[in-house]
Amino acid sequence: MNCKRKIAYMTVLSSAIFAFAGNALAQQASRRSANCPYPPAHADSPARHARRHHHIRPAHRAQSDQAKAELARRQQIAITQQKLDEAIARYQTEHNRISALESENQRLAFENARHTREAQEATLRERLALEQETIAKARLNAVRPPNARGGGPTNWHPAFRVGLEGGAAAFTEHFDFDKGIGSATHAGPAWGLRGGVDILPWFGVEARYLGFYNEGIGETTVGGKLLTNAGLATVRFIAPIRYAQPYVFTGVGIYSTNVLGSNAERQATNLRSNVSGGVPIGIGVNVPVHEHVSVGLETVYHRLFNESFDKVEALSGGDPVTFNGVVNLML
């Protein structure tokens, strides 16, 4: 009886041990199947199981190497992509910088062009203003006499002048040099001195001294000589033209004529001294040649009153006419 119980106990214990071992093997197999891609091991013999794992292990290593190679390739691609992104970012930055520089250069070029254009416009405006000023001065000088050759002052002011004159003088009667005292005397030299002021561009006043000398002709005068000295006060009316100013003048004067020669000559001649009042009437032209110098020509008819130059009544009358060149100095 005890032996049968021991055998039963041993049988139950063995079954429990085998069951426990089987469960342990099954759990191990399931853990292996979960950790590796191979199918779970069956209840093969140890030799067959070893042969099976011996043939499968190289394929597992190949797949592992491929996985590693793929991972390395992907890492390389990722690194290359990163470098490419960095290069693109640098290119974009450089492109933006160049664009900014180009924009700045364009702005500077535009500014330079604008400044150049403004400078040219300013130069043209200055040139135009200068030309307009020149034209204005020319127009202004065209209607008034200049104080110097080539132009006059912008604002008119009185111009003081003194002058010398010289030329010829002759007597005439009613504008005929062969009547009156003109037929009994030769034409002779004339000279003079003047001073005055141009109060306006077209109006001036002068005080003059005039002298002239005339010799007698033939038996009537018996070698007598006449010397005339005159003092004149005149007013001038000027055409204020730029380069030459014609003018006319008139006034009043005192003319003193004396007979020259020895006592015998004075007694023998029919010529006689005379003092008369008169009115000079003249025309002339004045030409500026320097800042303070001008020259001109002048013709004057001197209308005398109550004159008597000869004892013969037919020869006693006459009016002097002078033809003089003039040099004026403006002060």
Residue pairs with C-beta under 8 A, 6 or more apart in sequence:
29 40
29 41
30 40
32 38
32 40
32 41
33 39
33 40
33 41
36 60
37 60
37 63
38 56
38 60
41 49
41 52
44 52
137 151
137 154
138 242
140 152
140 154
141 151
141 152
141 242
142 241
142 242
143 201
143 240
144 152
144 156
144 201
144 202
144 240
145 152
145 159
145 198
145 201
145 238
145 240
145 241
145 245
145 286
145 288
146 152
146 153
146 242
146 288
147 153
147 159
147 288
147 291
147 292
147 330
148 288
148 290
148 291
148 292
149 243
149 288
149 289
149 290
149 291
151 242
156 200
156 201
158 197
158 198
158 199
159 197
159 198
159 204
159 330
160 195
160 196
160 197
160 330
160 331
161 195
161 196
161 197
161 198
161 328
161 329
161 330
161 331
162 193
162 194
162 195
162 328
162 329
162 331
163 193
163 194
163 195
163 326
163 327
163 328
163 329
164 191
164 192
164 193
164 194
164 326
164 327
165 190
165 191
165 192
165 193
165 194
165 210
165 298
165 324
165 325
165 326
165 327
166 189
166 190
166 191
166 192
166 324
166 325
167 189
167 190
167 322
167 323
167 324
167 325
168 187
168 188
168 189
168 190
168 212
168 322
168 323
168 324
169 187
169 188
169 189
169 190
169 212
169 213
169 214
169 228
169 320
169 321
169 322
169 323
170 177
170 182
170 185
170 186
170 187
170 188
170 214
170 320
170 321
171 177
171 180
171 181
171 182
171 185
171 214
171 309
171 318
171 319
171 320
171 321
172 179
172 180
172 182
172 318
172 319
172 320
172 321
173 179
173 180
173 181
173 182
173 317
173 318
173 319
174 180
176 182
177 183
179 318
180 309
180 314
180 315
180 316
180 317
180 318
181 309
181 310
181 315
181 316
181 317
181 318
182 318
183 217
183 315
184 216
184 217
184 218
184 220
184 221
184 270
184 271
184 310
184 315
185 214
185 215
185 216
185 217
185 221
185 226
186 214
186 215
186 216
186 217
187 214
188 212
188 213
188 214
188 215
189 212
189 213
190 210
190 211
190 212
190 213
190 322
190 323
190 324
191 210
191 211
191 212
192 208
192 209
192 210
192 211
192 322
192 324
193 208
193 209
194 206
194 207
194 208
194 209
194 326
195 206
195 207
196 204
196 205
196 206
196 207
196 234
196 236
197 204
197 205
198 204
198 236
198 238
199 205
201 238
201 240
202 237
202 238
202 239
202 240
203 235
203 236
203 237
203 238
204 235
204 236
204 238
205 233
205 234
205 235
205 236
206 232
206 233
206 234
206 235
206 236
206 249
206 251
207 231
207 232
207 233
207 234
208 230
208 231
208 232
208 233
208 234
208 253
209 229
209 230
209 231
209 232
210 228
210 229
210 230
210 231
210 232
210 253
210 322
211 227
211 228
211 229
211 230
212 227
212 228
212 320
212 322
213 225
213 226
213 227
213 228
214 225
214 226
214 228
215 221
215 223
215 224
215 225
215 226
216 222
216 223
216 224
216 225
216 226
216 269
216 271
220 270
220 310
220 312
220 315
221 269
221 270
221 271
221 310
222 265
222 268
222 269
222 270
223 261
223 265
223 268
223 269
224 259
224 260
224 261
224 265
224 266
224 268
224 269
224 270
224 271
225 259
225 260
225 261
225 271
226 257
226 258
226 259
226 260
226 271
226 309
227 257
227 258
227 260
228 255
228 256
228 257
228 258
228 320
229 255
229 256
230 253
230 254
230 255
230 256
230 278
230 302
231 253
231 254
232 251
232 252
232 253
232 280
233 251
233 252
233 253
234 249
234 250
234 251
234 280
234 282
235 249
235 250
235 251
236 247
236 248
236 249
237 247
237 248
237 249
238 245
238 246
238 247
238 286
239 245
239 246
239 247
243 287
243 288
244 285
244 286
244 287
245 285
245 286
245 287
246 283
246 284
246 285
246 286
247 283
247 284
247 285
247 286
248 282
248 283
248 284
249 280
249 281
249 282
249 283
249 284
250 279
250 280
250 281
250 282
251 279
251 280
252 277
252 278
252 279
252 280
253 277
253 278
253 279
253 280
253 302
254 275
254 276
254 277
254 278
255 274
255 275
255 276
255 277
255 278
255 302
255 304
255 307
255 320
256 273
256 274
256 275
257 273
257 274
257 275
257 276
257 309
258 273
259 266
259 269
259 271
259 272
259 273
261 269
270 310
270 311
270 312
270 315
271 309
271 310
272 308
272 309
272 310
272 311
274 307
274 308
274 309
276 304
276 305
276 306
276 307
277 304
277 305
277 306
278 302
278 303
278 304
278 305
278 319
279 302
279 303
280 300
280 301
280 302
280 303
281 300
281 301
281 302
281 303
282 298
282 299
282 300
282 301
283 298
283 299
284 296
284 297
284 298
284 299
284 326
285 296
285 297
286 294
286 295
286 296
286 326
286 328
287 294
287 295
287 296
288 294
289 295
292 329
292 330
292 331
293 327
293 328
293 329
293 330
294 327
294 328
294 330
295 325
295 326
295 327
295 328
296 325
296 326
296 328
297 324
297 325
297 326
298 322
298 323
298 324
298 325
298 326
299 321
299 322
299 323
299 324
300 321
300 322
300 324
301 319
301 321
302 319
302 320
302 321
302 322
303 319
304 318
304 319
304 320
307 316
307 317
307 318
307 319
308 316
308 317
309 315
309 316
309 317
309 318
310 316
